């Protein structure tokens, strides 16, 4: 997988920077977008920018390539998964708490009509 999905010499670098640091930041970004009642399109825009920031961290700390479309795409997809999960989790919480007479939780990431 090294060279295809990540360029670091160790999977632990990819895991630490993209999955742990980037994933946590993306989750919090999804939470913020949901709590401010912004659209999913806004979340995607923020994640695209966050992908550039994560590529910069790879470049600055581990001498990775900054402007490689393949690795930017992989990092951004991973971040988008975390951001979408955070967005859906908090949007479900909002909808079921604020509109408790209309909706109930179907799962941690979705709601249904009562």
N, C-alpha and C positions, 0 to 999 in steps of 0.2 A: 504494500500500500504506500510505502514511503516513495515519494516522487509523483504519485498519482493524486492522492487526496491532500497531502501535506508535504512541504519541502524540508522540514526540520530533520536533522539527523536522528532525533529521538522522538518517539510518539508522545513522550511525557511533556515535551515543549508544546506540541500541538494541543494536548489535553489541558495543560495549565493555562495557556494564553487564550485559545479559542473557546474551549468548552467551559472551563471554570470561570476565568475572568470575563470573557466575552459573553458567556451564557448568563452569568449573574447580571451583567449590565443590560443585556437584552431583555431578561425577565423584568427588571425594574423599569425599562423603557416601555414594555407592554403594559405594566401596571400603571405607569404615569399616563399613558395615552388613554387607557380605559377609564381611569378615575376622572380625567378631564373631558370625557364624553367626545373624544375625537374619533375620527373614522379609522378604519383599518388601512386605508390608503396612506394616511399620515404615518402610521406605524411602519409601513414598508419603506417610506422615504427616510425615516429615522434609522432604520436598520441598514439601509444602503450606506448612509453616512457612517454608521458604527462599523461597518465592514471595512471602510477605509481606515478608520482608527485602529482596528485590530491588525490590519496589514502593516500599519506604521509601527505598532508595537513589535511585531515579528521582525521588521526591518531594523529597528533601533536597538532592540535588546539581543537579538540572535543573528543579526546580519543576513536576514532573509531578503528575498526580493520584494520590492515595494509595489511595483506596477505589473504584476502578473495576473492576467484575467482569470486563469484557471484556479489559482489559489484564492483569489478574491471571491470568486463564485462559491467555492467550497466553504470558506469562512462565513460568507453572507448567508448561505443556506442553513448552516448550523445555527447562526444567530437568529435567523428568521423563525426557526423551529422553537427556540426558547422564548422569543418575543411573542409569538402567536400563543404559546401556552400561557404566558403571563397575562396577555391581553384577555384571552377567553376566561381564565380563572377569575380575574377581578371583574370582568363584565358580568359574569354569572352571579358573582357575589352582589354586585350593584343591583342587577335586575331583580334578584330574589329578596333583597333587603328593602329596597325602595318601593317596589311594586309587589309587595308580599301578597296582596289580595288577587293578583293576576297570575303570578308565576311561582313555580317551585323548582328546586334543583332536580335535574335529571341525572347529572353527574357533576364532578367538580368543574367541568368545562362547558356545560350546557344547561339550559333551563327548558321547562315546558309549561304550557298553560294549565291552570288548575281546573 
